[in-house]
Amino acid sequence: MDATRISYHESVKKVYERLKADGMSNVWDRYEAQGLGSNPDVRCKFCMGGVRCDFCSNGPCRADAASDKRGVCGISADGMAMRMMLLRNVMGASTYHYHCEETIRTLREAAAGKGPFRITEPQKLAAFSARLGIKADVKTLCDFLQEDFHRRSHEESRIVELLAPDERKKVWREIGIFPGGIYGEMVLSTGSSLTSVDGYYVSLAKKAMRLGIAMAYESQIVLESLQDILFGIPRPHEVQVDLGVLDSDYVNILPNGHEPFLGFALIEVARRADLRKEAEAAGAKGIRVIANIETGQEMIQRWKMDDVFTGFTGNWIMQEAVLATGAVDVFVADMNCSLPMDPLYAEKYCFKLVPVSQLVAFEGETDREDYNPATADAQAEKLIRMGIENYRKRKSSVTPIKGLPKRTAIAGFSPESILEALGGSLDPLLDVIKDGTIRGVCGLVSCTTLRDHGQDVHTVAVARELIKRDILVLSMGCGCAALQVAGLASPEAKELAGPGLKKLCTSLGVPPVLSFGTCTDTGRCADLIKAIADALGVPVTSLPVAAAAPEYMEQKATIDAIFALAFGLYTYVNPIPTVTGAPNLVKLLTEDLKGITGGILSVEPDAVLAVDGIAAHIEEKRKELGI
């Protein structure tokens, strides 16, 4: 595969050379092998168009909108494509909400004095409880939340009622997409997708938006608020990123996935003097905890680096490159983004692979430690001792790759820390938007994918184009890691920004790309947008803001996009979604929705043209506001 299709990052390209030399199956070669002919991006035209279905024994069926060729049951191409999108969204919602429930479980145990965790932000507990109109007590809060989760789909969610913008709630009620509890919405969506139940693409799209709204408010905002209560509100600080953070002379424990609980426990336990002495007795310089993917983002956004917690590698496509560095002793796999090939890598590069979530399993696994908040410290100790025992074996059998790059980024921006940086008021931000110093704000909520480009290539190109045009970027998800490792979340990146954004970065001492967290921070970003709209006294749809997913990849990303459209945002996505075989659905999403929710779906594979669309939308909104 051509180097430009591997990755934006030199570190990954270098490790890819090792993978090829070692004959290891890897994500890049597997992607190339899926293509038809000589083009890895060309696949089955029915699958690419979203018009293939094998849900019942009459199939697999293919649909063709041009000739009105339908599935055996009679479902149209539009219905087929939207039904599959809805089911992807159910998967995304369920994993988001699994994380949320685990956070509630952890908070309950911490409040009861069980396990290693404690409430570190009582003021956040008070503030979030006040927003929900209840007393600042952990049991009261958790009981209220879980009761709301279990409302039926015909019972309006109290969480959504209390947290969402008033004008959005009015629109959602008018068009019938105000949701009930998250579990009721998942049942409604899944039940509707059964063969010969709901085949109408408009109805299915409305159910997807209901589910997206429920997920953003009941799962994302809840889980991030509770993680703040437990582990601290993100505040800006320096972090070390890229594969050079891995030093093979240390015992390296790598928490990976989307839930940070054992990651934080590992940091605390690894600081113990007795374990450090055991590591030194094994020949290591010490113990290090290295963060990965979204678990890593949750960690680096909240906690500063020290001699134990020493850095962050990158996003999910880098995973096999991380494992092949020859510097890993224990790979701690929680609920998301651990690859099925990892056991072969564990054998080849001599590390322990340990799933720590009920959701994760590997073929042939020999170790498992399902997370329990009441015993998380003991579990962390067990994982560290595994690493110390593994260290001697790894050092004697694997040659590490030395000299990989690393850089400094700034992480830890949140609604609270942005307010603090602005002196406690949104007014300075509103002033620089009004006077044109910056033209607007783009929330970049992205995964990373190999479709059409190498890892992070398109994300970096879009972000560079945005900041060049004086558009401030809030980055979330795997896209956040892309921009950190690429250097755009570093203060010196202001030199790549337009004159207005550069001036703002200089005066506030911030980068042009603010690391805002993980994909679960989509809801938190919507909360910030609500605050800006409230401060200006205008609807969300009137703001010079946009959402962008330059490299969306999986099911959690699709429900984020559907929520953004329900929220009324201009939403840019790439690659082209698998709905192109459904012309009525495409028209609904890209044209008609603007007059329904205010949301606009933009699809464009070229980075400059994509930002042309975002910038034009922002300028249109500025003109409407008279600024």
NUBAFI-429257 format. One record per residue (C-alpha): x, y, z. Coordinates in nm, 2 decimals. Example, Ala and Ser with C-alpha at 12.3 -4.5 7.8 and 13.67 -1.06 7.14 Angstrom:
# NUBAFI-429257
1.23  -0.45  0.78
1.37  -0.11  0.71
//
This chain:
# NUBAFI-429257
0.00  0.00  0.00
0.12  0.35  -0.09
0.27  0.54  0.21
0.01  0.81  0.17
-0.26  0.55  0.24
-0.10  0.43  0.56
-0.11  0.73  0.79
-0.04  1.10  0.83
0.20  1.01  1.11
0.56  0.92  1.05
0.57  0.70  1.36
0.30  0.47  1.22
0.46  0.45  0.88
0.78  0.34  1.05
0.62  0.06  1.25
0.42  -0.05  0.94
0.76  -0.14  0.79
0.82  -0.38  1.08
0.47  -0.53  1.03
0.55  -0.60  0.67
0.89  -0.74  0.75
0.74  -0.97  1.02
0.47  -1.09  0.79
0.19  -0.97  1.03
-0.17  -0.93  0.92
-0.25  -0.56  0.97
-0.54  -0.32  0.93
-0.39  -0.16  0.62
-0.33  -0.48  0.42
-0.67  -0.62  0.53
-0.83  -0.30  0.41
-0.66  -0.33  0.07
-0.76  -0.69  0.04
-1.13  -0.60  0.07
-1.13  -0.39  -0.25
-1.25  -0.50  -0.58
-0.99  -0.50  -0.86
-0.69  -0.27  -0.79
-0.89  -0.01  -0.60
-0.92  -0.08  -0.22
-1.21  0.17  -0.19
-1.43  -0.01  -0.44
-1.68  -0.25  -0.29
-2.01  -0.41  -0.38
-2.23  -0.14  -0.53
-2.54  -0.26  -0.34
-2.36  -0.27  0.00
-2.20  0.08  -0.07
-2.55  0.21  -0.15
-2.70  0.06  0.16
-2.95  -0.14  -0.04
-2.87  -0.49  0.06
-3.06  -0.69  0.33
-3.03  -1.04  0.47
-3.26  -1.01  0.77
-3.50  -1.29  0.67
-3.47  -1.62  0.49
-3.61  -1.48  0.17
-3.29  -1.28  0.13
-3.03  -1.17  0.08
-3.22  -0.91  -0.12
-3.10  -0.62  -0.33
-3.30  -0.30  -0.41
-3.27  -0.06  -0.70
-3.46  0.27  -0.66
-3.43  0.36  -1.03
-3.63  0.05  -1.14
-3.83  0.03  -0.81
-3.68  -0.31  -0.75
-3.77  -0.40  -0.39
-3.69  -0.66  -0.13
-3.91  -0.97  -0.13
-4.11  -0.82  0.16
-4.17  -0.51  -0.05
-3.93  -0.27  0.13
-3.80  0.01  -0.09
-3.43  0.11  -0.13
-3.49  0.41  0.09
-3.65  0.20  0.37
-3.38  -0.06  0.34
-3.10  0.19  0.37
-3.26  0.39  0.66
-3.35  0.07  0.85
-2.98  -0.04  0.84
-2.87  0.31  0.96
-3.12  0.29  1.24
-2.99  -0.04  1.36
-2.63  0.09  1.35
-2.75  0.37  1.57
-2.90  0.12  1.82
-2.56  -0.04  1.84
-2.39  0.30  1.90
-2.65  0.40  2.16
-2.61  0.07  2.35
-2.24  0.10  2.38
-2.26  0.46  2.48
-2.51  0.37  2.74
-2.32  0.07  2.87
-2.04  0.31  2.95
-2.29  0.54  3.12
-2.43  0.26  3.34
-2.08  0.15  3.44
-2.01  0.51  3.54
-2.32  0.52  3.76
-2.21  0.19  3.91
-1.87  0.33  3.98
-2.01  0.65  4.14
-2.24  0.45  4.37
-1.96  0.23  4.49
-1.73  0.54  4.55
-2.00  0.71  4.75
-2.04  0.40  4.96
-1.66  0.41  5.03
-1.60  0.09  4.83
-1.30  0.06  4.60
-1.03  0.31  4.53
-1.24  0.60  4.38
-1.37  0.90  4.56
-1.57  1.21  4.47
-1.31  1.47  4.37
-1.55  1.74  4.24
-1.83  1.79  4.50
-1.92  2.12  4.34
-1.98  1.95  4.00
-2.21  1.70  4.19
-2.40  2.00  4.33
-2.41  2.19  3.99
-2.53  1.89  3.79
-2.79  1.79  4.06
-2.92  2.15  4.06
-2.97  2.14  3.68
-3.19  1.83  3.74
-3.38  1.99  4.02
-3.27  1.74  4.29
-3.06  1.74  4.60
-2.68  1.70  4.57
-2.67  1.34  4.69
-2.52  1.05  4.50
-2.80  0.80  4.57
-3.07  1.06  4.48
-2.89  1.15  4.16
-2.82  0.80  4.05
-3.18  0.68  4.13
-3.32  0.98  3.94
-3.11  0.91  3.63
-3.18  0.53  3.62
-3.55  0.58  3.67
-3.55  0.82  3.37
-3.35  0.57  3.16
-3.63  0.32  3.20
-3.92  0.54  3.09
-4.12  0.39  2.80
-4.09  0.55  2.46
-4.42  0.72  2.51
-4.31  0.88  2.84
-4.11  1.20  2.79
-3.76  1.19  2.94
-3.71  1.43  3.23
-3.34  1.45  3.16
-3.40  1.58  2.81
-3.67  1.82  2.94
-3.44  1.96  3.20
-3.12  1.99  2.99
-3.21  2.06  2.63
-3.27  2.41  2.48
-3.63  2.52  2.49
-3.66  2.60  2.12
-3.52  2.26  2.04
-3.77  2.08  2.26
-4.05  2.28  2.09
-3.93  2.16  1.75
-3.89  1.80  1.87
-4.24  1.78  2.01
-4.39  1.94  1.70
-4.24  1.67  1.47
-4.28  1.38  1.71
-3.91  1.31  1.80
-3.91  1.41  2.17
-3.77  1.09  2.33
-3.86  0.88  2.62
-3.61  0.68  2.82
-3.30  0.54  2.64
-3.40  0.18  2.69
-3.75  0.24  2.56
-3.61  0.42  2.26
-3.37  0.13  2.18
-3.67  -0.12  2.21
-3.88  0.10  1.98
-3.60  0.13  1.72
-3.51  -0.24  1.73
-3.87  -0.36  1.72
-3.95  -0.13  1.43
-3.67  -0.28  1.23
-3.81  -0.63  1.22
-3.91  -0.76  0.88
-4.24  -0.62  0.76
-4.29  -0.39  1.06
-4.17  -0.04  0.97
-4.04  0.00  0.61
-4.10  0.38  0.57
-3.78  0.57  0.56
-3.92  0.89  0.71
-4.06  0.70  1.01
-3.74  0.52  1.06
-3.54  0.85  1.03
-3.76  1.00  1.30
-3.70  0.70  1.53
-3.32  0.74  1.47
-3.34  1.11  1.57
-3.54  1.02  1.89
-3.28  0.77  1.98
-3.00  1.01  1.91
-3.15  1.28  2.13
-3.20  1.03  2.41
-2.84  0.91  2.38
-2.68  1.26  2.38
-2.86  1.37  2.69
-2.92  1.05  2.89
-2.59  0.88  2.80
-2.32  1.12  2.70
-2.39  1.43  2.91
-2.47  1.21  3.21
-2.16  0.99  3.19
-1.92  1.28  3.13
-2.07  1.48  3.42
-2.04  1.18  3.65
-1.68  1.11  3.54
-1.60  1.48  3.62
-1.75  1.42  3.97
-1.52  1.12  4.01
-1.20  1.21  3.83
-1.20  1.58  3.80
-1.32  1.85  3.55
-1.08  1.87  3.25
-0.86  2.17  3.26
-0.58  2.26  3.02
-0.23  2.11  3.07
0.05  1.97  2.86
0.06  1.60  2.76
0.30  1.39  2.57
0.17  1.21  2.26
0.27  0.97  1.97
0.45  0.64  1.98
0.77  0.79  2.12
0.60  0.79  2.47
0.67  0.42  2.48
1.01  0.34  2.65
1.09  -0.03  2.63
1.31  0.00  2.94
1.00  0.04  3.16
0.72  -0.20  3.25
0.45  -0.05  3.03
0.08  -0.10  3.11
-0.16  0.03  2.84
-0.53  0.08  2.92
-0.72  0.09  2.60
-1.08  0.14  2.49
-1.34  0.39  2.60
-1.39  0.35  2.98
-1.12  0.51  3.20
-1.19  0.35  3.53
-0.92  0.09  3.55
-0.68  0.33  3.37
-0.71  0.58  3.67
-0.68  0.29  3.92
-0.36  0.17  3.74
-0.20  0.51  3.77
-0.27  0.53  4.15
-0.15  0.17  4.22
0.16  0.20  4.00
0.28  0.48  4.22
0.33  0.24  4.51
0.69  0.21  4.62
0.68  -0.17  4.67
0.56  -0.23  4.31
0.83  0.01  4.17
1.09  -0.19  4.36
0.96  -0.51  4.22
0.98  -0.37  3.87
1.34  -0.25  3.93
1.43  -0.59  4.06
1.30  -0.74  3.73
1.55  -0.51  3.55
1.31  -0.23  3.46
1.36  0.14  3.52
1.01  0.16  3.67
0.64  0.13  3.59
0.46  0.34  3.34
0.09  0.37  3.24
0.04  0.48  2.88
-0.30  0.58  2.76
-0.46  0.47  2.44
-0.76  0.57  2.22
-1.07  0.70  2.40
-0.99  0.56  2.74
-0.66  0.75  2.70
-0.84  1.07  2.60
-1.06  1.05  2.91
-0.74  1.01  3.11
-0.52  1.28  2.95
-0.80  1.54  2.95
-0.82  1.51  3.33
-0.49  1.42  3.48
-0.14  1.57  3.43
0.16  1.37  3.33
0.41  1.26  3.59
0.68  0.98  3.62
0.41  0.71  3.61
0.14  0.85  3.38
0.36  0.95  3.09
0.17  0.99  2.77
-0.08  0.89  2.51
-0.02  0.69  2.19
-0.30  0.77  1.94
-0.62  0.65  1.80
-0.76  0.31  1.70
-0.59  0.25  1.36
-0.25  0.29  1.54
-0.33  0.00  1.77
-0.14  -0.27  1.59
0.15  -0.03  1.54
0.15  0.04  1.92
0.16  -0.33  1.99
0.44  -0.40  1.74
0.68  -0.14  1.90
0.81  -0.41  2.13
0.75  -0.20  2.44
0.42  -0.33  2.57
0.38  -0.56  2.87
0.00  -0.55  2.94
-0.27  -0.44  2.70
-0.58  -0.37  2.91
-0.88  -0.40  2.68
-1.20  -0.23  2.79
-1.53  -0.19  2.61
-1.44  -0.05  2.27
-1.17  -0.06  1.99
-0.97  -0.37  2.07
-0.90  -0.56  1.75
-0.98  -0.93  1.70
-0.62  -0.99  1.58
-0.47  -0.87  1.91
-0.40  -1.23  2.04
-0.16  -1.29  1.74
0.02  -0.97  1.83
0.04  -1.07  2.19
0.21  -1.39  2.09
0.44  -1.23  1.84
0.55  -0.93  2.05
0.53  -1.09  2.39
0.27  -0.90  2.60
-0.03  -0.99  2.81
-0.37  -0.92  2.65
-0.64  -0.88  2.92
-1.00  -0.80  2.84
-1.15  -0.61  3.14
-1.51  -0.57  3.01
-1.80  -0.81  2.96
-1.83  -0.66  2.61
-1.48  -0.77  2.50
-1.36  -1.12  2.42
-1.08  -1.26  2.21
-1.05  -1.60  2.05
-0.81  -1.81  2.26
-0.79  -1.56  2.55
-0.61  -1.69  2.86
-0.65  -1.39  3.09
-0.96  -1.19  3.19
-1.03  -0.94  3.46
-1.39  -0.80  3.43
-1.40  -0.46  3.59
-1.55  -0.43  3.94
-1.54  -0.08  4.09
-1.54  -0.22  4.44
-1.21  -0.41  4.38
-1.06  -0.19  4.10
-0.74  -0.13  4.31
-0.68  -0.50  4.35
-0.75  -0.56  3.98
-0.50  -0.29  3.89
-0.24  -0.44  4.12
-0.29  -0.78  3.95
-0.25  -0.62  3.61
0.07  -0.45  3.71
0.22  -0.77  3.86
0.14  -0.94  3.52
0.34  -0.66  3.36
0.64  -0.70  3.59
0.64  -1.08  3.53
0.61  -1.02  3.16
0.89  -0.76  3.14
1.18  -1.01  3.16
1.03  -1.23  2.88
0.96  -0.93  2.66
1.31  -0.79  2.70
1.48  -1.12  2.62
1.26  -1.20  2.32
1.15  -0.88  2.14
1.37  -0.61  1.98
1.20  -0.28  2.04
1.18  0.00  1.79
1.37  0.30  1.92
1.36  0.67  1.83
1.00  0.70  1.75
0.87  1.06  1.76
0.67  1.23  2.04
0.54  1.58  2.08
0.37  1.80  2.34
0.00  1.89  2.30
-0.25  2.08  2.52
-0.54  1.87  2.65
-0.82  1.94  2.90
-1.06  2.19  2.75
-1.42  2.16  2.88
-1.72  2.40  2.91
-1.60  2.48  3.26
-1.23  2.53  3.17
-1.32  2.74  2.86
-1.53  2.96  3.09
-1.24  2.99  3.33
-1.00  3.08  3.05
-1.25  3.35  2.94
-1.26  3.50  3.30
-1.58  3.32  3.40
-1.81  3.46  3.12
-1.88  3.37  2.76
-1.87  3.74  2.67
-1.50  3.74  2.54
-1.58  3.45  2.31
-1.90  3.61  2.19
-1.72  3.94  2.14
-1.45  3.78  1.91
-1.72  3.61  1.71
-1.93  3.93  1.68
-1.63  4.14  1.57
-1.51  3.88  1.33
-1.18  3.80  1.49
-1.30  3.44  1.45
-1.57  3.36  1.20
-1.72  3.07  1.39
-1.67  2.74  1.57
-1.66  2.39  1.44
-1.70  2.08  1.66
-1.48  1.82  1.50
-1.62  1.49  1.63
-1.45  1.21  1.43
-1.32  0.86  1.42
-1.04  0.76  1.19
-1.08  0.54  0.89
-0.89  0.41  0.59
-1.17  0.48  0.34
-1.04  0.71  0.06
-0.73  0.83  0.26
-0.46  0.71  0.50
-0.51  0.73  0.88
-0.59  1.09  0.99
-0.48  1.24  0.65
-0.83  1.38  0.58
-0.89  1.49  0.94
-0.57  1.69  0.95
-0.64  1.84  0.61
-0.99  1.96  0.71
-0.87  2.09  1.05
-0.58  2.29  0.89
-0.82  2.44  0.64
-1.07  2.54  0.91
-0.82  2.72  1.13
-0.66  2.89  0.82
-1.01  3.05  0.77
-1.03  3.17  1.13
-1.27  2.90  1.24
-1.19  2.77  1.60
-1.20  2.39  1.62
-1.32  2.19  1.92
-1.19  1.83  1.87
-1.34  1.51  2.00
-1.30  1.14  1.95
-1.03  0.96  1.76
-1.01  1.28  1.56
-0.89  1.46  1.87
-0.59  1.22  1.89
-0.52  1.28  1.52
-0.49  1.65  1.57
-0.28  1.61  1.89
-0.03  1.38  1.73
-0.02  1.60  1.42
0.07  1.90  1.62
-0.25  2.11  1.57
-0.34  2.10  1.94
-0.01  2.26  2.03
0.04  2.64  2.09
0.28  2.67  1.80
0.01  2.56  1.56
-0.13  2.92  1.58
0.12  2.99  1.30
-0.11  2.79  1.08
-0.42  2.98  1.17
-0.57  3.28  1.01
-0.48  3.63  1.14
-0.79  3.66  1.37
-0.76  3.31  1.52
-0.39  3.35  1.56
-0.45  3.68  1.75
-0.70  3.50  1.98
-0.46  3.21  2.04
-0.18  3.45  2.13
-0.39  3.65  2.37
-0.54  3.35  2.55
-0.23  3.12  2.52
-0.43  2.84  2.36
-0.39  2.63  2.04
-0.62  2.68  1.74
-0.76  2.33  1.80
-0.90  2.28  2.15
-0.88  1.92  2.27
-1.24  1.88  2.40
-1.23  1.50  2.48
-1.38  1.19  2.34
-1.68  1.10  2.12
-1.88  1.09  2.45
-1.82  1.46  2.47
-2.06  1.52  2.18
-2.34  1.59  2.43
-2.11  1.81  2.63
-2.04  2.01  2.32
-2.41  2.05  2.25
-2.44  2.18  2.61
-2.18  2.44  2.53
-2.36  2.54  2.21
-2.68  2.58  2.42
-2.50  2.81  2.65
-2.38  3.03  2.36
-2.73  3.03  2.21
-2.88  3.13  2.54
-2.62  3.41  2.59
-2.70  3.55  2.25
-3.07  3.49  2.29
-3.10  3.31  1.96
-3.19  2.95  1.85
-2.92  2.70  1.80
-2.99  2.70  1.43
-2.89  3.07  1.41
-2.54  3.02  1.54
-2.22  3.04  1.32
-2.13  2.69  1.42
-2.09  2.35  1.25
-2.01  1.99  1.32
-1.76  1.79  1.12
-1.67  1.42  1.11
-1.40  1.40  0.84
-1.33  1.03  0.91
-1.63  0.88  1.08
-1.60  0.50  1.11
-1.84  0.31  1.33
-2.18  0.29  1.48
-2.13  0.54  1.76
-2.03  0.79  1.50
-2.35  0.75  1.30
-2.57  0.82  1.60
-2.36  1.13  1.68
-2.43  1.26  1.33
-2.81  1.19  1.35
-2.82  1.37  1.69
-2.63  1.67  1.53
-2.90  1.68  1.26
-3.18  1.67  1.51
-3.00  1.94  1.71
-3.01  2.16  1.40
-2.65  2.17  1.31
-2.47  2.19  0.97
-2.31  1.85  0.98
-2.02  1.75  0.75
-1.94  1.38  0.72
-1.69  1.17  0.52
-1.67  0.91  0.38
-1.99  0.91  0.18
-2.24  0.72  0.40
-2.39  0.39  0.27
-2.72  0.55  0.17
-2.65  0.66  -0.19
-2.88  0.39  -0.33
-3.17  0.56  -0.15
-3.24  0.89  -0.33
-3.54  0.99  -0.13
-3.35  0.94  0.19
-3.05  1.13  0.06
-3.28  1.42  -0.03
-3.44  1.41  0.32
-3.10  1.42  0.49
-2.93  1.68  0.26
-3.22  1.91  0.17
-3.55  1.86  0.33
-3.43  1.83  0.69
-3.32  2.20  0.69
-3.69  2.30  0.69
-3.77  2.04  0.96
-3.50  2.04  1.23
-3.27  2.30  1.08
-3.00  2.03  1.03
-2.81  2.00  0.71
-2.60  1.70  0.60
-2.30  1.78  0.39
-2.10  1.51  0.21
-1.78  1.60  0.03
-1.46  1.39  -0.01
-1.23  1.69  -0.09
-1.11  1.88  0.22
-1.10  2.23  0.07
-1.45  2.19  -0.08
-1.58  2.05  0.25
-1.45  2.35  0.44
-1.59  2.58  0.17
-1.93  2.44  0.26
-1.87  2.49  0.64
-1.74  2.84  0.59
-2.03  2.94  0.36
-2.28  2.82  0.62
-2.10  3.01  0.90
-2.09  3.33  0.69
-2.47  3.29  0.61
-2.54  3.26  0.98
-2.33  3.57  1.06
-2.52  3.76  0.80
-2.85  3.65  0.94
-2.73  3.77  1.29
-2.61  4.10  1.15
-2.25  4.04  1.26
//
